[in-house]
Amino acid sequence: MNHFENLHRIGLKPWTYDRPLYKYSSVKSVLSILNSNAIKFTVPNQLNDPFELSLGLIDCRIETEQDEIDARQWLKELWSNPEHFDVTKDIDINSMTNERIEQMILGSLDKERDELGLLCLSKKYDHNLLWSHYGDSHKGVVLGFEFPLEDNYLGFEVCYETEISPIKIRRGSKYVFDPNVVKWMCTKSKDWEYEAEVRFVSDNQSGFLPFKKSYLTEVYFGMSTNPLDVQLIDKAIWDNGYRNIKKRGFLIQEPRKFGMTTIYQ
């Protein structure tokens, strides 16, 4: 309980797993997801926003005695996790200079960041810009998933800010799901607020991760999706045994408006 209270305190909202989330993709990518029964967790350096997970947002400066205690303890706890680091026992953190500690923290975060897997989804399936940017210019497909709470990844609503203060490394964090580090991973510029993103974080795994077929519950076709592609998607859904589809919709333009509405079939 205290863990989630700390997240709320710094402005982060753990996902509540109470409604579907949506993946915008091209027909080709959706066919790959359906046929492989797996969805891609992307490494941070493949994201389309170079400001994300920048080490420049990490403040590991040691300026006080408490900073020094926190930094050394943080590094010890991080290195003690054999899943992430293979560090020899001969390294004596206590004998390092503060400058070296700062360098080691940034180096460790850089290494750990490259081992993260991120799945970026939206709370909206019918947003014009999202269809344009990620749905192959309205020619693609949106898949709706209902993910339960899993042990190997957690979901957080992305926090949108005009600027972000450097995040201070604190004693006692367990890296990936420490509140301050989660804020680092899940904060974006307000320019991206229209995405209404929920981000799932896998602590040491990227690439295509399998999901249960029952998690896929909705499918939507864009205003310009080719009817032949609709048939391909429908066939892939049926042939691969996805039997929990609750909604199947087509996006069409609202008359005399710059908006879309959904026809369900």
Kinemage of the C-alpha trace (Angstrom):
@kinemage 1
@onewidth
@group {chain A} dominant
@subgroup {mainchain}
@vectorlist {calphas} color= white
{ca met a 1} P 0.000 0.000 0.000
{ca asn a 2} L 2.796 2.438 0.860
{ca his a 3} L 4.402 1.705 -2.513
{ca phe a 4} L 1.326 2.930 -4.402
{ca glu a 5} L 0.874 5.874 -2.038
{ca asn a 6} L 4.405 6.972 -2.938
{ca leu a 7} L 3.590 6.740 -6.638
{ca his a 8} L 0.490 8.910 -6.212
{ca arg a 9} L 2.469 11.383 -4.129
{ca ile a 10} L 4.810 12.169 -7.021
{ca gly a 11} L 1.994 12.339 -9.573
{ca leu a 12} L 2.050 8.815 -11.012
{ca lys a 13} L -0.977 6.573 -11.415
{ca pro a 14} L -0.550 2.790 -11.565
{ca trp a 15} L -2.895 1.358 -14.174
{ca thr a 16} L -6.128 0.044 -12.683
{ca tyr a 17} L -6.609 -2.842 -15.165
{ca asp a 18} L -10.329 -2.075 -15.307
{ca arg a 19} L -10.880 -1.400 -19.018
{ca pro a 20} L -9.349 -2.097 -22.429
{ca leu a 21} L -6.241 -0.434 -23.788
{ca tyr a 22} L -5.537 0.027 -27.472
{ca lys a 23} L -2.703 -0.722 -29.869
{ca tyr a 24} L -2.653 1.188 -33.176
{ca ser a 25} L -0.795 -0.633 -35.957
{ca ser a 26} L -0.571 -1.314 -39.654
{ca val a 27} L -2.340 -4.342 -41.099
{ca lys a 28} L 1.027 -6.069 -41.528
{ca ser a 29} L 1.976 -5.556 -37.867
{ca val a 30} L -1.445 -6.662 -36.622
{ca leu a 31} L -1.247 -9.854 -38.675
{ca ser a 32} L 2.141 -10.525 -37.078
{ca ile a 33} L 0.669 -9.995 -33.593
{ca leu a 34} L -2.287 -12.279 -34.314
{ca asn a 35} L -0.286 -15.046 -35.969
{ca ser a 36} L 2.491 -15.082 -33.374
{ca asn a 37} L 0.208 -14.459 -30.381
{ca ala a 38} L 2.827 -12.005 -29.115
{ca ile a 39} L 3.138 -8.243 -28.727
{ca lys a 40} L 6.301 -6.174 -28.852
{ca phe a 41} L 7.905 -4.622 -25.779
{ca thr a 42} L 10.227 -1.979 -27.226
{ca val a 43} L 13.642 -0.987 -25.883
{ca pro a 44} L 13.769 2.730 -24.993
{ca asn a 45} L 16.240 3.698 -27.732
{ca gln a 46} L 13.648 2.649 -30.332
{ca leu a 47} L 10.976 5.067 -29.070
{ca asn a 48} L 10.010 7.976 -31.315
{ca asp a 49} L 10.697 10.670 -28.695
{ca pro a 50} L 14.443 11.247 -28.046
{ca phe a 51} L 13.647 13.097 -24.810
{ca glu a 52} L 12.334 9.933 -23.158
{ca leu a 53} L 14.419 8.238 -20.471
{ca ser a 54} L 17.229 10.734 -20.901
{ca leu a 55} L 20.036 10.351 -18.375
{ca gly a 56} L 20.024 14.134 -18.206
{ca leu a 57} L 16.860 13.821 -16.108
{ca ile a 58} L 18.691 11.855 -13.403
{ca asp a 59} L 20.229 13.835 -10.545
{ca cys a 60} L 22.880 11.701 -8.873
{ca arg a 61} L 25.015 14.565 -7.589
{ca ile a 62} L 26.449 13.983 -4.141
{ca glu a 63} L 26.278 17.312 -2.329
{ca thr a 64} L 25.456 16.358 1.252
{ca glu a 65} L 26.335 13.584 3.663
{ca gln a 66} L 22.857 12.110 3.199
{ca asp a 67} L 23.308 12.196 -0.592
{ca glu a 68} L 26.466 10.148 -0.172
{ca ile a 69} L 24.752 7.582 2.057
{ca asp a 70} L 21.819 7.294 -0.336
{ca ala a 71} L 23.979 6.987 -3.452
{ca arg a 72} L 26.247 4.283 -2.064
{ca gln a 73} L 23.337 2.299 -0.680
{ca trp a 74} L 21.418 2.629 -3.941
{ca leu a 75} L 24.368 1.298 -5.920
{ca lys a 76} L 24.865 -1.597 -3.507
{ca glu a 77} L 21.223 -2.622 -3.798
{ca leu a 78} L 21.272 -2.337 -7.572
{ca trp a 79} L 24.407 -4.437 -7.919
{ca ser a 80} L 23.100 -7.045 -5.498
{ca asn a 81} L 20.438 -8.081 -8.026
{ca pro a 82} L 21.989 -10.941 -10.038
{ca glu a 83} L 19.261 -10.672 -12.680
{ca his a 84} L 20.657 -7.368 -13.876
{ca phe a 85} L 24.326 -7.139 -13.013
{ca asp a 86} L 27.349 -9.396 -12.848
{ca val a 87} L 29.656 -7.414 -10.616
{ca thr a 88} L 32.599 -9.000 -8.867
{ca lys a 89} L 32.610 -9.014 -5.101
{ca asp a 90} L 36.069 -7.436 -5.183
{ca ile a 91} L 34.626 -4.017 -6.011
{ca asp a 92} L 34.511 -1.965 -2.827
{ca ile a 93} L 31.870 0.723 -3.148
{ca asn a 94} L 32.833 2.232 0.187
{ca ser a 95} L 36.328 3.079 -1.087
{ca met a 96} L 35.104 4.884 -4.215
{ca thr a 97} L 35.217 8.647 -4.494
{ca asn a 98} L 31.919 10.484 -4.740
{ca glu a 99} L 32.693 11.430 -8.335
{ca arg a 100} L 33.235 7.773 -9.200
{ca ile a 101} L 29.976 6.827 -7.462
{ca glu a 102} L 28.092 9.370 -9.584
{ca gln a 103} L 29.661 7.947 -12.752
{ca met a 104} L 28.825 4.375 -11.725
{ca ile a 105} L 25.187 5.248 -11.021
{ca leu a 106} L 24.734 6.831 -14.453
{ca gly a 107} L 26.538 3.929 -16.109
{ca ser a 108} L 24.379 1.405 -14.267
{ca leu a 109} L 21.188 3.240 -15.214
{ca asp a 110} L 22.331 3.424 -18.822
{ca lys a 111} L 22.884 -0.344 -18.890
{ca glu a 112} L 19.635 -1.100 -17.106
{ca arg a 113} L 17.658 1.225 -19.361
{ca asp a 114} L 18.800 -0.719 -22.421
{ca glu a 115} L 17.404 -3.930 -20.900
{ca leu a 116} L 13.910 -2.559 -20.281
{ca gly a 117} L 10.933 -3.495 -22.410
{ca leu a 118} L 8.144 -0.935 -22.856
{ca leu a 119} L 4.674 -1.536 -24.279
{ca cys a 120} L 2.937 1.733 -25.176
{ca leu a 121} L -0.863 1.638 -25.428
{ca ser a 122} L -3.640 4.243 -25.439
{ca lys a 123} L -6.876 4.659 -23.519
{ca lys a 124} L -8.485 5.805 -26.798
{ca tyr a 125} L -9.270 3.800 -29.934
{ca asp a 126} L -10.871 6.591 -31.969
{ca his a 127} L -8.392 9.473 -31.950
{ca asn a 128} L -7.782 11.059 -35.338
{ca leu a 129} L -4.093 11.871 -34.769
{ca leu a 130} L -3.330 8.431 -33.349
{ca trp a 131} L -4.894 6.813 -36.397
{ca ser a 132} L -2.822 9.116 -38.621
{ca his a 133} L 0.479 8.601 -36.796
{ca tyr a 134} L 0.317 4.953 -35.713
{ca gly a 135} L -2.617 3.424 -37.625
{ca asp a 136} L -1.003 3.628 -41.074
{ca ser a 137} L -2.861 6.837 -41.980
{ca his a 138} L -6.254 5.302 -41.121
{ca lys a 139} L -5.505 2.231 -43.283
{ca gly a 140} L -4.550 0.081 -40.296
{ca val a 141} L -6.175 -1.586 -37.319
{ca val a 142} L -6.593 -0.978 -33.599
{ca leu a 143} L -6.531 -3.955 -31.243
{ca gly a 144} L -8.121 -3.660 -27.799
{ca phe a 145} L -6.592 -5.644 -24.933
{ca glu a 146} L -7.745 -6.281 -21.386
{ca phe a 147} L -4.516 -7.060 -19.562
{ca pro a 148} L -4.684 -8.362 -15.987
{ca leu a 149} L -2.115 -7.516 -13.356
{ca glu a 150} L 0.973 -9.639 -14.083
{ca asp a 151} L 4.093 -10.336 -12.062
{ca asn a 152} L 6.528 -9.726 -14.925
{ca tyr a 153} L 5.275 -6.289 -15.946
{ca leu a 154} L 3.353 -3.366 -14.464
{ca gly a 155} L 1.331 -0.626 -16.122
{ca phe a 156} L 1.412 3.103 -15.388
{ca glu a 157} L -0.432 6.062 -16.846
{ca val a 158} L 2.036 8.392 -18.512
{ca cys a 159} L 2.438 11.736 -16.758
{ca tyr a 160} L 2.565 14.767 -19.086
{ca glu a 161} L 4.464 17.844 -17.926
{ca thr a 162} L 5.763 21.090 -19.389
{ca glu a 163} L 9.106 20.468 -17.702
{ca ile a 164} L 10.502 17.866 -15.359
{ca ser a 165} L 12.831 18.405 -12.459
{ca pro a 166} L 15.828 16.067 -12.382
{ca ile a 167} L 14.927 12.919 -10.475
{ca lys a 168} L 16.930 12.343 -7.330
{ca ile a 169} L 18.264 8.863 -6.674
{ca arg a 170} L 17.207 7.832 -3.197
{ca arg a 171} L 18.296 5.140 -0.815
{ca gly a 172} L 16.242 1.971 -0.681
{ca ser a 173} L 15.027 1.857 -4.270
{ca lys a 174} L 14.794 -1.434 -6.118
{ca tyr a 175} L 15.359 0.349 -9.400
{ca val a 176} L 12.597 -0.493 -11.856
{ca phe a 177} L 9.563 -0.030 -9.625
{ca asp a 178} L 11.022 2.587 -7.307
{ca pro a 179} L 8.617 5.572 -7.515
{ca asn a 180} L 11.252 8.069 -8.606
{ca val a 181} L 12.615 5.813 -11.340
{ca val a 182} L 9.116 4.941 -12.556
{ca lys a 183} L 8.517 8.677 -12.914
{ca trp a 184} L 11.642 8.849 -15.063
{ca met a 185} L 10.279 6.086 -17.296
{ca cys a 186} L 6.708 7.380 -17.505
{ca thr a 187} L 6.971 11.150 -17.919
{ca lys a 188} L 6.622 12.847 -21.307
{ca ser a 189} L 6.185 16.355 -22.637
{ca lys a 190} L 2.669 17.817 -22.659
{ca asp a 191} L 3.014 17.863 -26.446
{ca trp a 192} L 2.182 14.135 -26.312
{ca glu a 193} L -0.829 14.403 -24.009
{ca tyr a 194} L -3.288 13.610 -26.795
{ca glu a 195} L -1.951 10.027 -26.824
{ca ala a 196} L -3.507 9.247 -23.402
{ca glu a 197} L -0.794 6.631 -22.999
{ca val a 198} L -0.565 3.785 -20.537
{ca arg a 199} L 2.890 2.258 -20.432
{ca phe a 200} L 3.699 -1.293 -19.402
{ca val a 201} L 7.218 -1.893 -18.127
{ca ser a 202} L 8.996 -5.237 -18.201
{ca asp a 203} L 12.053 -5.046 -15.974
{ca asn a 204} L 14.522 -7.059 -18.033
{ca gln a 205} L 12.845 -8.250 -21.179
{ca ser a 206} L 12.184 -6.680 -24.555
{ca gly a 207} L 11.073 -8.134 -27.859
{ca phe a 208} L 7.873 -10.027 -28.572
{ca leu a 209} L 6.224 -11.349 -25.418
{ca pro a 210} L 3.310 -13.822 -25.611
{ca phe a 211} L -0.135 -12.941 -24.283
{ca lys a 212} L -3.198 -15.056 -23.551
{ca lys a 213} L -5.658 -15.063 -26.429
{ca ser a 214} L -8.479 -14.128 -24.079
{ca tyr a 215} L -6.768 -10.757 -23.490
{ca leu a 216} L -7.714 -9.601 -27.009
{ca thr a 217} L -11.282 -8.291 -26.722
{ca glu a 218} L -11.778 -5.584 -29.373
{ca val a 219} L -10.805 -4.842 -32.972
{ca tyr a 220} L -11.396 -1.654 -34.982
{ca phe a 221} L -10.789 -0.912 -38.643
{ca gly a 222} L -9.788 2.534 -39.910
{ca met a 223} L -11.699 4.812 -42.247
{ca ser a 224} L -9.391 3.805 -45.118
{ca thr a 225} L -8.724 0.152 -44.284
{ca asn a 226} L -8.909 -1.950 -47.448
{ca pro a 227} L -11.870 -4.399 -47.379
{ca leu a 228} L -9.482 -7.187 -48.419
{ca asp a 229} L -7.330 -6.376 -45.366
{ca val a 230} L -10.442 -6.549 -43.185
{ca gln a 231} L -10.979 -10.079 -44.468
{ca leu a 232} L -7.346 -10.987 -43.743
{ca ile a 233} L -7.620 -9.724 -40.166
{ca asp a 234} L -10.936 -11.482 -39.559
{ca lys a 235} L -9.479 -14.728 -40.911
{ca ala a 236} L -6.363 -14.433 -38.726
{ca ile a 237} L -8.527 -13.825 -35.653
{ca trp a 238} L -10.626 -16.906 -36.363
{ca asp a 239} L -7.828 -19.207 -37.545
{ca asn a 240} L -5.689 -18.408 -34.505
{ca gly a 241} L -8.446 -19.073 -31.995
{ca tyr a 242} L -9.209 -15.618 -30.610
{ca arg a 243} L -12.682 -16.247 -29.222
{ca asn a 244} L -13.097 -13.400 -26.733
{ca ile a 245} L -13.761 -10.547 -29.170
{ca lys a 246} L -16.527 -8.452 -27.594
{ca lys a 247} L -16.492 -5.487 -29.993
{ca arg a 248} L -15.739 -5.246 -33.726
{ca gly a 249} L -16.077 -1.781 -35.194
{ca phe a 250} L -15.465 0.352 -38.253
{ca leu a 251} L -14.450 4.011 -37.930
{ca ile a 252} L -16.302 6.346 -40.305
{ca gln a 253} L -16.287 10.115 -40.707
{ca glu a 254} L -19.012 12.046 -38.933
{ca pro a 255} L -21.044 14.098 -41.425
{ca arg a 256} L -19.910 17.743 -41.641
{ca lys a 257} L -17.408 17.295 -38.786
{ca phe a 258} L -13.696 16.714 -38.313
{ca gly a 259} L -14.485 13.658 -36.241
{ca met a 260} L -15.147 9.943 -36.366
{ca thr a 261} L -17.868 7.663 -35.154
{ca thr a 262} L -17.936 3.881 -34.814
{ca ile a 263} L -20.229 1.397 -36.515
{ca tyr a 264} L -20.253 -1.978 -34.770
{ca gln a 265} L -20.711 -5.210 -36.704
